[in-house]
């Protein structure tokens, strides 16, 4: 039996929650994946939206966060908190875009640091979506003029992003992301010297139960895998090429902080060393850049790689690291 009730779910503010749904699996659901079970019970929720609810800690099993692959057992209670819909009048805005590639189906851009991807509370306009609507007013996703945002970059992360302009592209890209066939590379400058030439970080990530704005490693989190390869070492920092298999919120930043090498300039996950480096070198943004994205072009199925060079401010910062700090840097 499924029940729908208004109200809060654990730490979720009641003002942000429109409805709480209780789902009770029966014997026919035994060993079914959590995401597939909920998708079957609530067919109006898209797979992408359902995954975002799991990421946000809005879907619990017996009061605990679980991964999408968690296997169901009869007698458990699955609680789904549906957030209050946020309505925004999407306004096309003449905001310059650095277009790397465009055809009838997709738009590939080099997103600058500081640009928010989608309108949200506190950012109702001046976003990538507003810019895309002006640049490509012919967009049609399920009969609407909303561009298809398949993946996102944090506000302060720059680099390659792809946007769907058609239903065909939206479907193709979502499937490629779910099947993990998309190859995603990032350039990251981290605090401290990493001795290993390469490494893999395999640690589940979930939302911090105390500070909902932060993510963290957690046994109850979702699978997250990050690979890194050292590109260059400095006195007190390391330049990495990072490849992620999964795409959890803040994944690279959380994983690098987890191994005590946070991204330089990261105001949320940084430590004393990264803060000192950012202060000494005068950087005002995190050094994280989506350097390349490889996927199949919707329609043609041709595998293509799109790359974006480091922004000039990051290139300048690297040159300063190669020259050494302007003043002696004390050990912390």
N, C-alpha and C positions, 0 to 999 in steps of 0.2 A: 504494500500500500504506500502511495506517495502522498505527502502532505505539503501544503504551501501555507506559509505563515509569514506575516511581516515581522521585522525586527532584526536585532543585531546578531552577529555570529562571533563569539569569543571577543577578540580584540578589535573587531571591525566596528567603526562608528555607525550608530543606527541611522544617522543622517546620510550616510553613504550607501545604505543598504535598502533596496526597495522591497525585497522579498527573500525569504529563506525557505528552501524546498528540502524536505526530508525524503530520501529514497531508501527503500528496504529491500535488498536483494533476496530472492527466493532460491530454492535449490537449483533451478535451471541456470542461475547465474554463477554457480560455483566455479572458481578459478578463472573467471572472466576478468580481463584487464579493467581497471577502474575507469580509464577514459572511454573505453568502448561501452562499458555498462551505462555510464551517465549519458553518452551520446545516444544510446538506444532508448533510454528513458526520457530524454529531453531532446528530441530530434530537431527542435527549432534552433538549438545552439550549434554554431559551426564548430568544426574541430579546432580552428585557430582560436576562437573565442574561449572554448572550453580549456584549451591549454593555458591561456592567459589567466583564467580563474584558478587553475592549479598553481601556476607560478605565484599568484598574488596571495595564496593562502586562503582563498575563498571557498575551497572545496575540502571538506574534512571527512574522515572515516572514524566513527566513534570518537569524535572530538580531536583527532590528530591529523596533521598534514601527511599526505602520502604521495608517492610518485605516481605518474600516469600508468606505469606498468604493474602497480600493486594488484594482487589477485583477490577477487571478491570471495567472501564467505557468507552463507546465509546467516541471518541474525544480526549482521552489522547494520549500522545506520550511517548513511552517506548524507552529509549536509552540504547544500549548495547555496551560497549567498550571492544573489544577483545584485550587482551595484545599481544605483540610480542612474538611468541613462543620462549622459551628458550631451546636451544639444548645442550645437554650434552652427551658426549660419556661415557656411564656408564661402568666403569672399575671395575671388581671384585678385592677386596682388602682383604688381609689376616688380618682382624681386629678381635680380639677376641670378641665373643658374649657370654653373660650369658643366655643360653637357658633354659627356664623353661619347655617347652613342644614342641614336634614336631611330626607331622604325614605327610601323603602325601599331605594334603590340607593346613595346617597352620604351622606357626612358632610363638611361643610365647617367647618373650625375656624380660629381665630386662635391660632396656636402662639406661646407665650411664648418669649422668649430664655432660654436655659439648659436647655431641654428637648431631650433626645435623641429622635430619631424612632423608632428600632428597637433592640431589645436587641442588644448587641455586647459583645465582651470589654471589661471595665471598666465596662459599663453593662448588667447583666443585668436590671434592673428600673427602675421609675420613669420609663418612657419613654412616648411618645405611644401606642405600640401597647398597652401595659399599660392605659392610660387608656381607649382606644377599646374594648377587650375588655370592660371593666366597663360602659361607657356603652351599648354595643350588643352584647349577648351573642348576638343573633340572626344575627350576621354569618355568611355562608356563601360562601367562595371555594373552588371546586373541592372541595367536600365538607369543608373544614376550617373552623375558627373563626379562622383568621388573617386579619386585615383586609388589604385590597389596598392596599399602599403603592406608588402609581404614580410619585410624585416625592418629593423630600426637601428639607428646608431644613437648613442647618448648625445645629448646636447653638445657637450664639449669634445666629442670625438669627431674627427673629420674623415673624409674618404669616400670610397665607392659605395653607392647605393643603387638598386634597381627598383623601378616603380612600374607596375602593370597599368597599361592603358586600355586593355580589352579583357573580356571574360576569358578568352583562350589563354592569354598570358597569365592572368590571375590563377587559373586552375593549374597550368603547367608549373609556375614558380612555386606555388604552395606545395604541390606534390614533390618537387625537387628538394625543397627544404625539409619536408617530413621524411623523405627517404635518405636524407643526409648525403646527397650526391653533389651538393654545392661546395666548392672549395673556397674557403675564406681565409685570407692572410692579412695580418696587421703588423705594423711597425710599432714597437713599444720600447721606450727608454725607462729602465727601472733602476731603483736605488740599490746600491751595493754591487759587488762584483760576483757574477755567477761563474764558478769554476768549470762546471760541466759544459760540454759543447752543445748538448741538446738534452731535452727531458720531456716528460709527460706528467701532467697534473690530472689525476682522476679523483675528483672529490665532489660529491653531490652538493648542489646549491639550493637554498631555500630562503624565504624572506625572514629577516630578523624579527622574532616575536616581540621584542621590546621596541625597537626603532623600525617602523614599517617602511621607512625610506631607504633602509639598507638591506643588502642581501648578505648571506654568509654561508660557509660550508656547514652542512648538517646531514646527519644520517637519514633524516626524514625528508631531505630535499630531493630534487630531481637530478638524474644523471648529468654530469658535466665533465667533458674531457677537453683539455687544452694541451697542445704540443708547442714547444718553443725550440728555437735554434739560435745560438749566439751569433750575432753579426759583427759586433765590435765591443771591445772592453775599454773602459776609461778608469781613472783613478778610483772613482767612487760610484760608478754607474755602469750599466750594461745595455747595449742596444740589441733588441731581440726581434726576430721574425717569428710571429705567433700564428699558429693555425688552430682553429677551433672546429671540433667535430659537432658540438652541440651549440645552441645559441641562447643560453640562459641570460636573464637580466644581469648586467654588470659582470658577466662571466670572467672575462680576462682580468678585470680589475680585482675581483674577489680572489681569483686563483693566484695571481701574482702576489697579492698581499698575504695570502695563506702561506706561501713559501718565504715570507719575510723579504720580498723584493717588490714592493708596491710601485706602481707607475709614478714617475716623477710628475709632480704637479697635481696629483689626485687629492682633492680636498676631503673626500669622504673616507677612502680606504688607506690613506697615507700613514706613515709613521714619522718618528722624529727625524730619521735620516732623510727620507724623501722631502719632508718639509724644509729641512735645512738646505738641501741641495736646491730646491726651487727658490728659496730665499736668496741664496748666494748667487745664483745665475739669473735671478730676476724674471723667471718664467711665470706667466699668469694663466697658463692653460695646461691641462694634462697632456702628456706626450703619448697619445694613442691615436693611430691613424689607420683606417681600413685601406690597405695598400692595393689589394687586388681581389677580384671576385670572378670565379669561373663557374659557368652554368650553361645549360642548353638553351639556345634561342627558341622561344615558343614558336611553333609552326614548322621551322626548318629542322629542329633537333640538332643543329650544329653546335658543338661545344666551343664556347668563346671565353676568353679571359679579358677582363677590363681592368686597367690599372690606373692609379692616380698618384702622381709624385707627391713627395712630402711638401706641405705648405712651407712658404719661405721662412716663417717664424720658427718652424721646427728644424729646418736646414741650418738656419743661423745658430740655433741653440747647439746643434751637433758640432758646428765649427768652433764654437766657444768651448765645448768640452774637449775637443782635440787640442786646442791651444792651452787649456788649463784654466782654473778659476782666476778671476781678477785679483783675488786676495787669498791668503792661506786659509784653508778650510780645516777647522779643528775637528778631531774625531768626536763622535757622539756615542 
